[in-house]
Amino acid sequence: MSLINDMLRNIEAKRPDDPARQNLQREIRSLPAAPAGAGRWLKPLLLVAAPILIAAGLHANGQLLPLLGMDSEAPPVAPPAPVVVPAPPPLPAPAVAVVDDQPIPESDLRLAPNLAVLPLPAAPILAVPDPVVPAPLPAVAKPETVSAPAPQPAPAAPVGPVKIEKSPVLATARDRADAEFRRAENAFAAGRGAEGIEGLRAALKQDPAYVPVRQMLLRQLLEMRKIEEAMTILQEGLELQPAQTGWAMSLARLQLEQHDIAAADRTLARSQVYAEASADYAGFQGHVKSRLAANRAAVTHYQRATRLAPNEGRWWLGLGLAQEADGRLPEAKESMRRAIATATLSVELSAVAEQHLR
């Protein structure tokens, strides 16, 4: 305590002129002197107690033991568990757009009928072959240089649900013709012939170049002996597809039945360029020319037929008859012998050849 009193006295001694200090000095009273020997143990006690108090405070705050390299008795604190972020739920699949409330029937979709082309009835003298497939389209000239398009980057995948917009399905003329064709076939199968014919007519209106439809309609009309309509259907088909040599021969045969030999000759001449390799076509042309009394032209057509089919007796017989009518008797007899030698003539035609050889 004497040390504190000394400090106070020194402070007062430094500023004796301060009135406040003088007043304060009057209020200060000195402590009674400590008994003798008291200051002797007070300083060591303070020196020992101060570190203990400081250590206790640090221990209470948990700071002393780490400084001293000692472990605390408190249980170790577990590290915090990693935070698991739940994955977002999968987006629902985008709904597929429906064009109509009802599904499109299978009969209205594109159809590829696998139908055999039906043969037309044979002519009284010459067989009429089946119609041929449509003539190939003319080749399109290719450009000399074709620049390849620059590769385009792939579009980025859309984020989020995809919106599908409805768009009308545009059917082609062949699609609509297929649908009518199927309905006509079902009508014929159910015995509704008139409805089937109307379906075939409707199919041809949608696609006039549809060969199987026209062929089936021709067969139905010929069976019903609707010759005029059948001839119209054949003429319309040849206007679109003159390479259908079977239709040309069928139309010429019907024209012969109508005693219109000149029309039959014109029909065959129009499609002749597509039938240069057909012996039947050449023989039929020779027959029509003979009916027109154009014997020299008939000889030319029959000669082409015998070159294409040398084992067909009918063409040798026709050649002999045309040569005989043109006044070429030696050649005519040789042709008659060749006709008999083929052994392909019917009994009636063999009798004709024998009679002209006498």
C-alpha positions as CSV (number, residue, x, y, z in Angstrom):
1,M,0.0,0.0,0.0
2,S,2.9,2.3,0.7
3,L,3.8,1.9,-3.0
4,I,0.4,3.2,-4.1
5,N,0.6,6.1,-1.7
6,D,4.0,7.1,-3.1
7,M,2.5,7.2,-6.6
8,L,-0.3,9.4,-5.6
9,R,2.0,11.8,-3.8
10,N,4.2,12.0,-6.9
11,I,1.2,12.9,-9.1
12,E,0.2,15.7,-6.8
13,A,3.6,17.0,-6.6
14,K,3.8,17.5,-10.4
15,R,0.8,19.8,-10.7
16,P,0.5,21.9,-7.5
17,D,-1.2,24.8,-9.2
18,D,-4.3,22.9,-10.4
19,P,-7.3,24.0,-8.2
20,A,-9.1,20.9,-8.9
21,R,-6.1,18.9,-7.9
22,Q,-5.9,20.9,-4.7
23,N,-9.5,20.1,-3.9
24,L,-8.9,16.5,-4.7
25,Q,-5.9,16.4,-2.5
26,R,-8.0,17.6,0.4
27,E,-10.3,14.5,-0.2
28,I,-7.4,12.1,-0.3
29,R,-6.5,10.4,2.9
30,S,-3.5,8.3,3.4
31,L,-4.1,4.7,4.5
32,P,-2.9,3.7,7.8
33,A,0.6,2.3,7.8
34,A,0.6,-1.4,7.5
35,P,1.9,-3.4,10.3
36,A,5.6,-4.2,10.2
37,G,6.4,-7.2,8.1
38,A,3.2,-7.1,6.0
39,G,4.8,-5.9,2.8
40,R,7.3,-8.7,3.1
41,W,5.0,-11.5,1.9
42,L,2.5,-9.4,-0.2
43,K,4.7,-9.0,-3.3
44,P,5.6,-12.7,-3.6
45,L,2.0,-13.6,-3.1
46,L,1.0,-11.3,-6.0
47,L,3.8,-12.7,-8.2
48,V,2.5,-16.2,-7.6
49,A,-1.2,-15.5,-7.8
50,A,-1.2,-13.4,-11.0
51,P,0.0,-16.2,-13.3
52,I,-2.4,-18.7,-11.7
53,L,-5.3,-16.3,-12.3
54,I,-4.3,-15.7,-15.9
55,A,-3.9,-19.5,-16.5
56,A,-7.3,-20.1,-15.0
57,G,-8.9,-17.6,-17.4
58,L,-7.1,-19.0,-20.4
59,H,-8.1,-22.5,-19.4
60,A,-11.7,-21.4,-19.1
61,N,-11.6,-20.1,-22.6
62,G,-9.9,-23.2,-24.1
63,Q,-6.8,-21.3,-25.1
64,L,-4.1,-22.6,-22.6
65,L,-4.1,-26.3,-23.5
66,P,-3.4,-25.8,-27.2
67,L,-0.6,-23.4,-26.4
68,L,1.0,-26.0,-24.0
69,G,0.6,-28.8,-26.6
70,M,-1.8,-30.7,-24.4
71,D,-5.1,-32.4,-25.5
72,S,-8.3,-31.3,-23.9
73,E,-10.3,-33.8,-22.0
74,A,-13.4,-32.8,-23.9
75,P,-14.5,-35.4,-26.5
76,P,-13.3,-34.5,-30.0
77,V,-15.8,-32.7,-32.1
78,A,-16.8,-34.8,-35.2
79,P,-16.3,-33.0,-38.6
80,P,-19.5,-31.8,-40.1
81,A,-21.1,-34.3,-42.4
82,P,-21.0,-33.4,-46.2
83,V,-24.1,-31.8,-47.4
84,V,-25.8,-34.0,-49.9
85,V,-27.7,-32.0,-52.5
86,P,-30.6,-34.1,-53.8
87,A,-30.7,-34.5,-57.6
88,P,-33.6,-32.8,-59.3
89,P,-36.4,-35.1,-60.3
90,P,-36.3,-36.2,-63.9
91,L,-38.4,-34.1,-66.3
92,P,-41.5,-35.8,-67.6
93,A,-41.2,-37.0,-71.2
94,P,-42.8,-34.6,-73.7
95,A,-46.1,-35.6,-74.8
96,V,-46.4,-36.7,-78.4
97,A,-48.6,-34.5,-80.4
98,V,-51.6,-36.1,-81.9
99,V,-52.7,-34.8,-85.2
100,D,-56.3,-36.0,-84.9
101,D,-58.4,-37.4,-82.1
102,Q,-58.7,-40.6,-84.0
103,P,-55.8,-42.6,-85.5
104,I,-55.4,-42.6,-89.2
105,P,-56.7,-45.9,-90.5
106,E,-54.2,-48.1,-92.1
107,S,-56.1,-48.1,-95.4
108,D,-55.5,-44.3,-95.7
109,L,-51.8,-44.6,-95.4
110,R,-49.4,-45.0,-98.3
111,L,-50.0,-48.4,-99.8
112,A,-47.9,-50.3,-102.3
113,P,-50.2,-52.9,-103.7
114,N,-48.4,-56.0,-104.8
115,L,-50.8,-56.9,-107.6
116,A,-50.0,-59.0,-110.6
117,V,-51.0,-57.1,-113.8
118,L,-54.0,-58.9,-115.1
119,P,-54.0,-59.9,-118.8
120,L,-56.6,-58.6,-121.1
121,P,-58.6,-61.0,-123.2
122,A,-56.8,-62.2,-126.2
123,A,-57.5,-61.1,-129.7
124,P,-59.4,-63.6,-132.0
125,I,-56.2,-64.3,-134.0
126,L,-53.3,-62.8,-132.3
127,A,-52.6,-63.0,-128.6
128,V,-52.5,-59.8,-126.7
129,P,-49.6,-59.7,-124.1
130,D,-49.9,-58.2,-120.7
131,P,-49.4,-54.5,-120.3
132,V,-45.7,-53.6,-119.7
133,V,-44.4,-51.5,-116.9
134,P,-44.4,-47.7,-117.4
135,A,-41.6,-46.5,-119.6
136,P,-38.6,-45.2,-117.7
137,L,-38.3,-41.4,-117.3
138,P,-35.7,-39.6,-119.5
139,A,-32.4,-39.2,-117.8
140,V,-31.8,-35.7,-116.4
141,A,-28.4,-34.2,-117.4
142,K,-26.2,-33.9,-114.4
143,P,-24.3,-30.6,-113.8
144,E,-20.6,-30.7,-114.4
145,T,-19.7,-29.3,-111.0
146,V,-21.7,-29.7,-107.9
147,S,-20.6,-27.8,-104.9
148,A,-21.0,-29.7,-101.7
149,P,-23.0,-27.7,-99.1
150,A,-21.0,-26.4,-96.2
151,P,-21.5,-28.5,-93.0
152,Q,-23.8,-26.8,-90.7
153,P,-23.2,-27.0,-86.9
154,A,-25.7,-29.2,-85.1
155,P,-28.3,-27.2,-83.3
156,A,-28.1,-27.1,-79.6
157,A,-30.3,-29.4,-77.7
158,P,-33.3,-27.6,-76.3
159,V,-33.5,-27.1,-72.6
160,G,-36.7,-28.1,-70.8
161,P,-39.8,-29.7,-72.2
162,V,-40.1,-29.7,-76.0
163,K,-43.2,-28.2,-77.5
164,I,-44.4,-30.2,-80.5
165,E,-46.7,-28.4,-82.8
166,K,-49.4,-30.0,-84.9
167,S,-49.1,-29.8,-88.6
168,P,-51.5,-31.1,-91.2
169,V,-50.4,-34.2,-93.1
170,L,-50.6,-33.5,-96.8
171,A,-51.5,-36.6,-98.8
172,T,-50.2,-37.0,-102.3
173,A,-52.2,-37.9,-105.3
174,R,-50.9,-41.5,-105.1
175,D,-51.9,-41.7,-101.4
176,R,-55.4,-40.7,-102.2
177,A,-55.5,-43.1,-105.2
178,D,-54.3,-46.0,-103.0
179,A,-57.0,-45.3,-100.5
180,E,-59.7,-45.4,-103.3
181,F,-58.1,-48.6,-104.8
182,R,-58.3,-50.4,-101.4
183,R,-61.9,-49.4,-101.0
184,A,-62.7,-50.7,-104.5
185,E,-61.0,-54.0,-103.8
186,N,-63.0,-54.4,-100.6
187,A,-66.2,-53.6,-102.5
188,F,-65.4,-56.2,-105.2
189,A,-64.6,-58.8,-102.4
190,A,-68.0,-58.1,-100.8
191,G,-69.8,-58.5,-104.2
192,R,-70.6,-54.8,-104.6
193,G,-69.4,-54.5,-108.2
194,A,-70.9,-51.1,-109.0
195,E,-69.3,-49.6,-105.9
196,G,-66.0,-51.1,-106.8
197,I,-66.0,-49.7,-110.3
198,E,-66.8,-46.2,-108.9
199,G,-63.9,-46.6,-106.6
200,L,-61.6,-47.4,-109.4
201,R,-62.8,-44.4,-111.4
202,A,-62.2,-42.2,-108.4
203,A,-58.7,-43.6,-108.0
204,L,-57.9,-42.8,-111.6
205,K,-59.1,-39.3,-111.2
206,Q,-56.6,-38.9,-108.3
207,D,-53.7,-40.5,-110.2
208,P,-54.3,-41.1,-113.9
209,A,-50.9,-42.8,-114.3
210,Y,-51.7,-45.6,-111.8
211,V,-51.3,-48.6,-114.1
212,P,-52.8,-51.4,-111.8
213,V,-55.9,-49.3,-111.2
214,R,-56.5,-48.7,-114.9
215,Q,-55.8,-52.4,-115.7
216,M,-58.3,-53.6,-113.1
217,L,-60.9,-51.1,-114.4
218,L,-60.4,-52.3,-118.0
219,R,-60.9,-55.9,-116.9
220,Q,-64.1,-55.1,-115.1
221,L,-65.5,-53.1,-118.0
222,L,-64.6,-55.8,-120.6
223,E,-66.3,-58.5,-118.5
224,M,-69.4,-56.3,-118.4
225,R,-69.1,-55.7,-122.2
226,K,-68.9,-51.9,-121.7
227,I,-66.7,-51.7,-124.8
228,E,-67.1,-47.9,-125.4
229,E,-66.0,-47.0,-121.9
230,A,-63.2,-49.5,-122.1
231,M,-61.9,-48.0,-125.3
232,T,-62.0,-44.5,-123.7
233,I,-60.0,-45.8,-120.7
234,L,-57.5,-47.3,-123.0
235,Q,-57.2,-44.1,-125.1
236,E,-56.7,-42.0,-122.0
237,G,-54.0,-44.3,-120.8
238,L,-52.2,-44.3,-124.1
239,E,-52.2,-40.5,-124.1
240,L,-50.4,-40.5,-120.8
241,Q,-48.2,-43.6,-121.4
242,P,-47.8,-44.5,-125.1
243,A,-45.1,-47.1,-124.1
244,Q,-47.9,-49.4,-122.8
245,T,-47.9,-51.5,-125.9
246,G,-50.3,-54.0,-124.4
247,W,-52.9,-51.3,-124.1
248,A,-52.2,-50.3,-127.7
249,M,-52.8,-53.9,-128.9
250,S,-56.0,-54.2,-126.8
251,L,-57.4,-50.9,-128.1
252,A,-56.5,-52.0,-131.7
253,R,-58.3,-55.3,-131.2
254,L,-61.4,-53.5,-129.9
255,Q,-61.3,-51.1,-132.8
256,L,-61.1,-54.1,-135.2
257,E,-64.2,-55.6,-133.5
258,Q,-65.9,-52.2,-134.2
259,H,-64.8,-52.5,-137.9
260,D,-62.6,-49.4,-137.6
261,I,-59.5,-50.9,-139.2
262,A,-57.9,-47.5,-139.9
263,A,-58.2,-46.5,-136.3
264,A,-56.6,-49.8,-135.3
265,D,-53.7,-49.1,-137.7
266,R,-53.2,-45.6,-136.2
267,T,-53.2,-46.9,-132.7
268,L,-50.5,-49.5,-133.5
269,A,-48.4,-47.0,-135.4
270,R,-48.4,-44.6,-132.6
271,S,-46.8,-47.0,-130.1
272,Q,-44.7,-48.9,-132.6
273,V,-41.5,-47.2,-131.6
274,Y,-41.8,-48.8,-128.1
275,A,-42.4,-52.3,-129.6
276,E,-39.6,-52.8,-132.0
277,A,-38.5,-56.0,-130.1
278,S,-42.0,-57.5,-129.9
279,A,-42.8,-60.2,-132.4
280,D,-46.5,-60.2,-131.3
281,Y,-46.8,-56.5,-132.0
282,A,-45.1,-56.8,-135.4
283,G,-47.4,-59.7,-136.3
284,F,-50.5,-57.8,-135.2
285,Q,-49.4,-54.9,-137.4
286,G,-49.0,-57.2,-140.3
287,H,-52.5,-58.6,-139.8
288,V,-54.0,-55.1,-139.7
289,K,-52.1,-54.0,-142.8
290,S,-53.4,-57.2,-144.6
291,R,-57.0,-56.2,-143.6
292,L,-56.3,-52.8,-145.2
293,A,-54.9,-54.5,-148.3
294,A,-51.6,-52.8,-147.7
295,N,-49.8,-56.0,-148.7
296,R,-46.3,-54.6,-149.1
297,A,-46.4,-53.0,-145.7
298,A,-47.8,-56.2,-144.3
299,V,-44.9,-58.2,-145.7
300,T,-42.5,-55.8,-143.9
301,H,-44.2,-56.3,-140.5
302,Y,-44.4,-60.0,-140.9
303,Q,-40.8,-60.3,-141.8
304,R,-39.8,-58.5,-138.7
305,A,-42.0,-60.8,-136.7
306,T,-40.4,-64.0,-138.2
307,R,-37.0,-62.6,-137.4
308,L,-37.9,-62.0,-133.8
309,A,-39.8,-65.3,-133.4
310,P,-38.6,-67.8,-136.1
311,N,-40.4,-70.7,-134.5
312,E,-43.9,-69.1,-134.5
313,G,-45.9,-70.6,-137.4
314,R,-48.6,-67.9,-137.4
315,W,-46.1,-65.2,-138.6
316,W,-44.8,-67.4,-141.4
317,L,-48.3,-68.1,-142.5
318,G,-49.2,-64.4,-142.5
319,L,-46.0,-63.6,-144.4
320,G,-46.9,-66.2,-147.1
321,L,-50.4,-64.9,-147.5
322,A,-49.1,-61.3,-147.8
323,Q,-46.5,-62.3,-150.3
324,E,-49.1,-64.2,-152.3
325,A,-51.4,-61.2,-152.4
326,D,-48.4,-59.0,-153.5
327,G,-47.7,-61.4,-156.4
328,R,-44.6,-63.0,-155.0
329,L,-45.7,-66.6,-155.3
330,P,-42.4,-68.5,-155.0
331,E,-41.6,-66.7,-151.8
332,A,-45.1,-67.2,-150.6
333,K,-44.9,-71.1,-151.0
334,E,-41.6,-71.1,-149.1
335,S,-43.1,-69.2,-146.3
336,M,-46.1,-71.6,-146.2
337,R,-43.7,-74.6,-145.9
338,R,-41.8,-72.9,-143.1
339,A,-45.1,-72.3,-141.3
340,I,-46.0,-76.0,-141.5
341,A,-42.5,-77.0,-140.4
342,T,-42.8,-75.2,-137.1
343,A,-45.6,-77.6,-136.0
344,T,-47.1,-74.7,-134.0
345,L,-50.2,-74.0,-136.2
346,S,-53.7,-75.0,-135.1
347,V,-55.6,-77.5,-137.2
348,E,-57.5,-74.7,-139.0
349,L,-54.4,-72.7,-139.9
350,S,-52.5,-75.8,-141.0
351,A,-55.4,-76.5,-143.4
352,V,-55.1,-73.0,-144.8
353,A,-51.3,-73.5,-145.4
354,E,-51.9,-76.8,-147.1
355,Q,-54.5,-75.4,-149.4
356,H,-52.3,-72.5,-150.6
357,L,-49.4,-75.0,-151.3
358,R,-51.5,-76.9,-153.9
